[in-house]
Amino acid sequence: MINTFSLKKRLLFSILIFIVPLWMVISYWMLSNVQSQMQTILDNRLAASANMVGSLLAQYHLEGISQYQQANSMTEKQPVLSSLPASVACRITNIEGSVIAKSQHSPEAIFNTSQDGYSYSEVEGKVWRVYQLTKDNLKIITAEKMEIRKQLMHAFILSTALPFILSLLMSLAVLSLIVHKSMMPLLKLGRSVAERNANSLSPLPVDDAPKEIQPILSEFNKLLLRIEQTLTMERRFTDDAAHELRTPLSGISTQLQVARIQGGQAVEDSLGKAEKALSRLQHMLDQLLLLARIESHKEFDDSAKLSITEITTAAISDVQALAMEKSVKIKSFITNSSLVEVPSQLAIIGVRNILKNAIQFSTNGDSVEIIVSANQTDAYWQVIDQGPGVPPEKLTSIKQRFVHDPKNGNSGLGLAITEAIVTKFSGSLFLENIKTKGFRATLVFPIMMCVNQQK
């Protein structure tokens, strides 16, 4: 089973993994900070209440307060602060401990503190926050239930958490919409490819696509171009083969028909011509297959590296029989023995083809020169013949398939094969007429940089 994943879902999941924990950490930090600040504010309120009571009492004469206290003690009554809520407690005493005023219904145990400042007191299972202040011979104690503070904190958290959660959900929804919109070019591209005709190899538009997917489209278009070129070569191979093979096959059929009708020497002549036609047909098929193999980018055995000298010698050996048949002398001038960056089999074929082409266009008794040299980067084979040359209007087309002269008996594939080899291995093939007389073909192959055996 093929494992597939959604790029959109993966992107959203990755963002959520980062954003949600980040927001939770930030929320925890904010709530902790707010809680600490709120406790400080409420503590300051307790202290401010005690200081305010102390300041108000300081405005009265202590003698009057004492007289008021004595009058109340005779009636065994204490002033009561009845306006305070049940969640807040307050008591005012003098230095001797006599109560001057006290909040109503406040448990006495709340005020059992011996030192000034803040403290906690637990009475009847409830915790109180207590503050004591000693000022101007008065001891003032204020207290507040912690339960009220917790309720206040919970209300604050609820009022802030709900907008926070809603904003998080809205952010995620907007983020999902943005990611979906960002993925639209990919979705459109997928639909465009799916709707294309199976035979359509036209390139996809690149300029209107986002920069992030332009490299993908460019490489895809290059792939389409290579496929189109491969199909074109296959069609051309089929067309060329059908066209060129028709002539020798027709010739063989004709000769066999003549052999059936006539007898004696005519049969031998017809069979000889048929044999030559078959040989030419076999040679043409071999060259077509070699050309198709080169253009299809198949690998060639390159285990045995040959030097320039060995390549030239092998090529001359292959065409020596043809040269002797036409009484053409081959003169070689080799000044280098470096190794080339081309499979030896193909290098020999390339040199052999331009040599064979020169011999076929030479007349009896002519000579063909092959001059081999090299520099720091390339090896050069110059093949010069004394033939009539090539009409200028045909110089640009003689490298194409089946462009040949029927009088010389060649198939018109030699130079096409050589051109395919130099194209595949970054070489060059130059063809030119010599002003005085003759024709020059220059073959260039790159040499191996790491091994350069120059004499």
C-alpha positions as CSV (number, residue, x, y, z in Angstrom):
1,M,0.0,0.0,0.0
2,I,1.4,3.4,-1.0
3,N,1.6,5.9,1.9
4,T,0.3,9.3,0.8
5,F,-0.1,12.5,2.8
6,S,-1.8,15.8,2.3
7,L,0.6,18.8,2.0
8,K,-2.1,21.1,3.3
9,K,-2.8,18.9,6.3
10,R,0.9,18.5,7.1
11,L,1.4,22.3,6.9
12,L,-1.6,23.0,9.2
13,F,-0.5,20.3,11.6
14,S,3.0,21.7,11.8
15,I,1.7,25.2,12.4
16,L,-0.7,23.9,15.1
17,I,2.0,22.0,16.8
18,F,4.0,25.3,17.1
19,I,1.2,27.8,17.7
20,V,-1.0,26.0,20.3
21,P,1.7,25.1,22.8
22,L,3.1,28.6,22.3
23,W,-0.2,30.2,23.1
24,M,-0.7,27.9,26.1
25,V,2.7,28.9,27.5
26,I,2.0,32.5,27.0
27,S,-1.5,32.2,28.6
28,Y,-0.1,30.4,31.6
29,W,2.6,33.1,32.0
30,M,0.0,35.9,31.6
31,L,-2.4,34.3,34.1
32,S,0.4,33.7,36.6
33,N,1.6,37.2,36.3
34,V,-2.0,38.6,36.6
35,Q,-2.7,36.5,39.6
36,S,0.5,37.7,41.3
37,Q,-0.3,41.3,40.4
38,M,-3.9,41.0,41.7
39,Q,-2.7,39.5,45.0
40,T,-0.3,42.5,45.4
41,I,-3.1,45.0,44.6
42,L,-5.5,43.4,47.1
43,D,-2.8,43.3,49.7
44,N,-2.1,46.9,49.1
45,R,-5.8,47.6,49.5
46,L,-5.7,45.9,53.0
47,A,-2.7,48.0,54.0
48,A,-4.3,51.2,52.6
49,S,-7.5,50.5,54.6
50,A,-5.5,50.1,57.8
51,N,-3.4,53.2,57.2
52,M,-6.6,55.2,56.3
53,V,-8.2,54.2,59.6
54,G,-5.1,55.1,61.5
55,S,-4.9,58.5,59.9
56,L,-8.6,59.2,60.6
57,L,-8.2,58.2,64.3
58,A,-5.0,60.4,64.6
59,Q,-7.1,63.4,63.8
60,Y,-9.1,62.9,67.1
61,H,-7.7,63.6,70.6
62,L,-6.8,60.3,72.3
63,E,-8.3,61.7,75.6
64,G,-11.7,61.9,73.9
65,I,-11.3,58.4,72.6
66,S,-10.3,57.1,76.0
67,Q,-13.4,58.8,77.6
68,Y,-15.6,57.3,74.9
69,Q,-14.0,53.9,75.5
70,Q,-14.6,54.2,79.3
71,A,-18.2,55.2,78.8
72,N,-18.8,52.2,76.6
73,S,-17.0,49.9,79.0
74,M,-19.4,51.0,81.8
75,T,-22.2,49.8,79.7
76,E,-20.2,46.8,78.5
77,K,-20.6,47.8,74.9
78,Q,-18.1,48.0,72.1
79,P,-18.3,50.2,69.0
80,V,-19.4,48.0,66.1
81,L,-18.3,48.6,62.4
82,S,-21.6,47.3,61.0
83,S,-21.2,48.6,57.5
84,L,-18.4,46.2,56.6
85,P,-19.4,43.1,54.5
86,A,-19.0,39.6,56.0
87,S,-15.9,38.9,53.8
88,V,-14.0,41.7,55.4
89,A,-12.9,42.1,59.1
90,C,-11.4,45.0,61.0
91,R,-10.4,45.6,64.7
92,I,-8.9,48.6,66.4
93,T,-7.2,48.3,69.8
94,N,-4.9,50.4,71.9
95,I,-1.4,49.3,73.0
96,E,-2.9,47.7,76.2
97,G,-5.2,45.6,74.0
98,S,-8.4,47.3,74.8
99,V,-10.8,47.1,71.8
100,I,-11.8,50.5,70.5
101,A,-13.8,49.2,67.5
102,K,-14.5,45.9,65.8
103,S,-16.4,44.6,62.7
104,Q,-19.6,42.8,63.3
105,H,-19.7,39.0,63.2
106,S,-15.9,38.7,62.7
107,P,-14.4,35.7,64.4
108,E,-12.0,36.7,67.2
109,A,-9.4,34.2,66.1
110,I,-8.7,36.2,62.9
111,F,-7.0,38.9,65.0
112,N,-4.7,36.6,66.9
113,T,-1.5,37.9,65.2
114,S,1.6,39.1,67.1
115,Q,3.5,41.0,64.4
116,D,2.9,43.8,62.0
117,G,2.6,43.1,58.3
118,Y,0.9,40.4,56.2
119,S,0.0,36.9,57.4
120,Y,-2.5,34.2,56.9
121,S,-5.1,33.0,59.4
122,E,-7.4,29.9,59.1
123,V,-10.6,30.0,61.1
124,E,-13.4,27.4,60.8
125,G,-11.8,26.0,57.6
126,K,-11.6,29.3,55.8
127,V,-8.4,31.2,55.1
128,W,-8.1,34.9,55.7
129,R,-5.5,37.3,54.5
130,V,-4.5,39.5,57.5
131,Y,-2.7,42.8,57.8
132,Q,-1.6,44.5,61.1
133,L,-0.5,48.1,61.6
134,T,0.7,49.7,64.8
135,K,0.5,53.5,64.7
136,D,0.1,56.3,67.3
137,N,-0.5,53.8,70.2
138,L,-3.1,52.1,68.1
139,K,-3.1,48.6,66.7
140,I,-5.2,48.2,63.5
141,I,-5.9,44.8,62.0
142,T,-7.7,44.4,58.6
143,A,-8.5,41.0,57.0
144,E,-10.2,39.6,53.9
145,K,-11.4,36.1,53.0
146,M,-9.2,34.4,50.4
147,E,-12.3,32.8,49.0
148,I,-13.4,36.2,47.7
149,R,-10.1,36.6,46.1
150,K,-10.4,33.2,44.3
151,Q,-13.8,34.1,43.1
152,L,-12.5,37.4,41.7
153,M,-9.6,35.6,40.0
154,H,-11.9,32.9,38.5
155,A,-14.2,35.7,37.1
156,F,-11.2,37.4,35.6
157,I,-9.9,34.2,34.0
158,L,-13.3,33.5,32.6
159,S,-13.7,37.0,31.2
160,T,-10.3,36.9,29.5
161,A,-10.1,33.2,28.5
162,L,-13.2,33.2,26.4
163,P,-12.1,36.0,24.0
164,F,-8.6,34.3,24.0
165,I,-10.0,30.9,23.0
166,L,-12.3,32.5,20.4
167,S,-9.4,34.5,18.9
168,L,-7.3,31.3,18.7
169,L,-10.1,29.4,16.9
170,M,-10.6,32.3,14.5
171,S,-6.9,32.5,13.9
172,L,-6.8,28.8,13.1
173,A,-9.8,29.2,10.7
174,V,-8.2,32.1,9.0
175,L,-4.9,30.2,8.8
176,S,-6.6,27.2,7.3
177,L,-8.2,29.5,4.7
178,I,-4.9,31.1,3.9
179,V,-3.2,27.7,3.5
180,H,-6.1,26.5,1.2
181,K,-5.7,29.7,-0.9
182,S,-1.9,29.2,-1.1
183,M,-2.4,25.6,-2.3
184,M,-4.8,26.7,-5.1
185,P,-1.9,27.0,-7.7
186,L,-1.0,23.3,-7.0
187,L,-4.6,22.2,-7.3
188,K,-5.1,24.1,-10.6
189,L,-1.9,22.6,-11.9
190,G,-3.1,19.1,-11.0
191,R,-6.4,19.7,-12.8
192,S,-4.6,21.2,-15.8
193,V,-2.4,18.1,-16.1
194,A,-5.4,15.8,-15.6
195,E,-7.4,17.5,-18.3
196,R,-4.6,17.5,-20.9
197,N,-4.9,15.2,-23.9
198,A,-2.7,12.1,-23.6
199,N,-0.9,13.0,-26.8
200,S,-0.2,16.6,-25.7
201,L,3.4,17.3,-25.0
202,S,3.2,21.1,-25.0
203,P,4.9,22.8,-22.0
204,L,3.0,24.0,-19.0
205,P,2.9,27.7,-18.3
206,V,5.6,28.8,-15.9
207,D,5.4,32.6,-15.7
208,D,2.0,32.7,-14.0
209,A,3.0,30.1,-11.4
210,P,4.3,31.0,-7.9
211,K,8.1,31.2,-7.6
212,E,8.2,28.1,-5.3
213,I,6.8,25.7,-8.0
214,Q,8.4,27.3,-11.0
215,P,11.5,25.1,-10.7
216,I,9.3,22.0,-10.7
217,L,7.4,23.2,-13.7
218,S,10.6,24.0,-15.6
219,E,12.0,20.5,-14.9
220,F,8.7,19.0,-15.9
221,N,8.7,20.9,-19.2
222,K,12.2,19.7,-19.8
223,L,11.0,16.2,-19.3
224,L,8.2,16.8,-21.8
225,L,10.7,18.2,-24.3
226,R,12.9,15.1,-23.9
227,I,9.9,12.8,-24.4
228,E,8.9,14.8,-27.5
229,Q,12.4,14.6,-28.9
230,T,12.5,10.8,-28.2
231,L,9.2,10.3,-29.9
232,T,10.3,12.4,-32.8
233,M,13.5,10.4,-33.2
234,E,11.5,7.2,-33.1
235,R,9.1,8.4,-35.8
236,R,11.9,9.7,-37.9
237,F,13.8,6.4,-37.5
238,T,10.7,4.5,-38.6
239,D,10.0,6.9,-41.6
240,D,13.6,6.9,-42.7
241,A,14.0,3.1,-42.4
242,A,10.7,2.5,-44.3
243,H,11.8,4.9,-47.1
244,E,15.4,3.8,-47.4
245,L,14.8,0.0,-47.1
246,R,12.2,0.1,-49.9
247,T,14.8,0.6,-52.6
248,P,17.1,-2.4,-51.8
249,L,14.2,-4.7,-51.1
250,S,12.7,-3.8,-54.5
251,G,16.0,-4.5,-56.1
252,I,16.3,-7.9,-54.4
253,S,12.7,-8.8,-55.5
254,T,13.6,-7.7,-59.1
255,Q,16.8,-9.7,-59.3
256,L,15.0,-12.8,-57.9
257,Q,12.3,-12.5,-60.6
258,V,14.9,-12.2,-63.3
259,A,16.6,-15.3,-62.0
260,R,13.4,-17.3,-62.2
261,I,12.8,-16.2,-65.9
262,Q,16.4,-16.5,-67.2
263,G,19.0,-19.2,-66.9
264,G,22.7,-19.7,-67.1
265,Q,25.0,-16.7,-66.5
266,A,22.0,-14.3,-66.1
267,V,21.0,-16.2,-62.9
268,E,24.5,-15.9,-61.5
269,D,24.5,-12.2,-62.2
270,S,21.1,-11.6,-60.7
271,L,22.0,-13.6,-57.6
272,G,25.2,-11.6,-57.2
273,K,23.3,-8.3,-57.4
274,A,20.8,-9.6,-54.9
275,E,23.6,-10.6,-52.6
276,K,25.1,-7.1,-52.8
277,A,21.7,-5.6,-52.2
278,L,21.3,-7.8,-49.1
279,S,24.8,-6.8,-47.9
280,R,23.9,-3.1,-48.4
281,L,20.6,-3.7,-46.6
282,Q,22.4,-5.4,-43.7
283,H,24.9,-2.5,-43.4
284,M,22.1,0.1,-43.4
285,L,20.2,-1.8,-40.7
286,D,23.4,-1.9,-38.6
287,Q,24.0,1.8,-38.9
288,L,20.3,2.6,-38.2
289,L,20.4,0.6,-35.0
290,L,23.7,2.2,-34.0
291,L,22.3,5.6,-34.6
292,A,19.1,4.8,-32.6
293,R,21.3,3.5,-29.7
294,I,23.4,6.6,-29.6
295,E,20.4,9.0,-29.7
296,S,18.6,7.1,-27.0
297,H,21.4,7.9,-24.5
298,K,22.2,4.2,-23.9
299,E,25.5,3.5,-22.2
300,F,28.5,2.1,-24.1
301,D,31.3,-0.1,-22.7
302,D,34.1,2.2,-21.8
303,S,36.3,-0.1,-19.7
304,A,39.2,-0.1,-22.2
305,K,40.6,3.3,-22.9
306,L,42.5,3.8,-26.2
307,S,44.9,6.5,-27.1
308,I,44.5,8.8,-30.1
309,T,47.1,6.7,-31.9
310,E,45.2,3.5,-31.3
311,I,41.9,5.0,-32.3
312,T,43.4,6.3,-35.5
313,T,45.1,3.0,-36.4
314,A,41.9,1.0,-35.8
315,A,39.9,3.4,-38.0
316,I,42.4,3.2,-40.8
317,S,42.4,-0.6,-40.6
318,D,38.6,-0.7,-41.0
319,V,38.7,1.3,-44.2
320,Q,41.9,-0.1,-45.7
321,A,40.0,-2.6,-47.9
322,L,37.9,0.1,-49.4
323,A,41.0,2.3,-50.0
324,M,42.8,-0.6,-51.8
325,E,39.7,-1.2,-53.9
326,K,39.7,2.4,-55.1
327,S,43.5,2.7,-55.2
328,V,43.4,5.5,-52.7
329,K,46.4,6.0,-50.5
330,I,45.9,6.9,-46.8
331,K,48.6,9.2,-45.3
332,S,48.5,9.6,-41.5
333,F,50.3,12.2,-39.4
334,I,49.9,11.6,-35.6
335,T,51.6,14.0,-33.1
336,N,49.8,13.0,-29.9
337,S,48.7,9.9,-28.0
338,S,46.4,11.3,-25.3
339,L,43.3,9.5,-24.1
340,V,39.9,10.9,-25.1
341,E,36.7,11.3,-23.0
342,V,34.7,9.1,-25.5
343,P,34.1,5.4,-25.4
344,S,36.7,3.9,-27.7
345,Q,34.1,2.0,-29.8
346,L,32.3,5.3,-30.7
347,A,35.6,7.2,-31.2
348,I,36.7,4.7,-33.8
349,I,33.4,4.8,-35.5
350,G,33.5,8.6,-35.7
351,V,37.0,8.7,-37.2
352,R,36.2,5.7,-39.5
353,N,33.1,7.4,-40.9
354,I,34.9,10.6,-42.0
355,L,37.7,8.5,-43.5
356,K,35.3,6.4,-45.4
357,N,33.4,9.4,-46.6
358,A,36.7,10.9,-48.0
359,I,37.7,7.6,-49.7
360,Q,34.3,7.2,-51.4
361,F,34.4,10.7,-52.9
362,S,38.0,10.3,-54.1
363,T,39.0,9.1,-57.5
364,N,41.4,6.3,-58.3
365,G,45.0,7.1,-57.5
366,D,44.1,10.0,-55.1
367,S,45.4,10.2,-51.6
368,V,43.6,11.0,-48.3
369,E,45.5,12.7,-45.4
370,I,44.6,12.3,-41.8
371,I,46.3,14.7,-39.4
372,V,45.9,14.1,-35.7
373,S,46.9,16.6,-33.0
374,A,45.8,17.8,-29.5
375,N,46.0,20.7,-27.2
376,Q,45.2,21.0,-23.4
377,T,41.5,20.1,-23.8
378,D,40.7,18.6,-27.1
379,A,41.9,16.1,-29.7
380,Y,41.6,16.9,-33.5
381,W,41.3,14.6,-36.5
382,Q,41.6,16.4,-39.8
383,V,40.7,14.3,-42.9
384,I,41.6,15.9,-46.2
385,D,40.7,14.4,-49.6
386,Q,41.3,15.5,-53.2
387,G,37.7,15.0,-54.3
388,P,35.3,17.5,-55.9
389,G,34.0,18.7,-52.6
390,V,30.4,19.4,-51.7
391,P,28.1,22.0,-53.3
392,P,27.9,25.0,-50.9
393,E,24.1,24.7,-50.6
394,K,24.4,21.1,-49.3
395,L,27.1,21.8,-46.6
396,T,24.5,22.4,-44.0
397,S,22.4,19.3,-44.7
398,I,25.0,16.5,-45.3
399,K,25.1,15.7,-41.6
400,Q,21.4,14.7,-41.8
401,R,20.2,11.2,-42.2
402,F,20.1,9.7,-45.7
403,V,21.6,12.7,-47.4
404,H,24.0,10.9,-49.8
405,D,25.1,10.6,-53.4
406,P,23.7,7.3,-54.9
407,K,26.6,7.1,-57.3
408,N,29.1,6.5,-54.5
409,G,27.0,3.7,-52.9
410,N,26.9,5.1,-49.4
411,S,23.8,5.0,-47.2
412,G,23.9,8.6,-46.0
413,L,24.2,7.6,-42.3
414,G,27.9,7.9,-41.7
415,L,28.1,11.6,-41.0
416,A,24.8,11.5,-39.2
417,I,26.2,8.9,-36.8
418,T,29.4,10.9,-36.3
419,E,27.3,14.1,-35.6
420,A,25.2,12.1,-33.0
421,I,28.4,10.9,-31.3
422,V,30.0,14.4,-31.0
423,T,26.7,15.8,-29.8
424,K,26.5,13.2,-27.1
425,F,30.1,13.6,-25.9
426,S,30.5,17.4,-26.2
427,G,32.6,17.2,-29.3
428,S,32.4,19.0,-32.7
429,L,32.3,18.1,-36.4
430,F,33.3,20.8,-39.0
431,L,33.0,20.3,-42.7
432,E,34.4,22.7,-45.3
433,N,35.5,22.8,-49.0
434,I,39.1,23.6,-49.7
435,K,39.4,26.6,-52.0
436,T,41.9,24.9,-54.4
437,K,40.5,21.4,-54.5
438,G,39.2,18.8,-52.1
439,F,37.3,18.6,-48.9
440,R,38.2,18.9,-45.2
441,A,36.4,17.2,-42.3
442,T,37.6,18.1,-38.7
443,L,36.5,15.9,-35.8
444,V,37.0,17.1,-32.2
445,F,36.7,15.0,-29.1
446,P,37.6,16.2,-25.5
447,I,40.6,14.5,-24.0
448,M,41.0,13.1,-20.5
449,M,42.4,15.8,-18.2
450,C,43.7,13.5,-15.5
451,V,45.7,11.3,-17.9
452,N,47.6,13.2,-20.6
453,Q,50.3,11.1,-22.2
454,Q,51.8,13.5,-24.7
455,K,54.9,12.6,-26.5
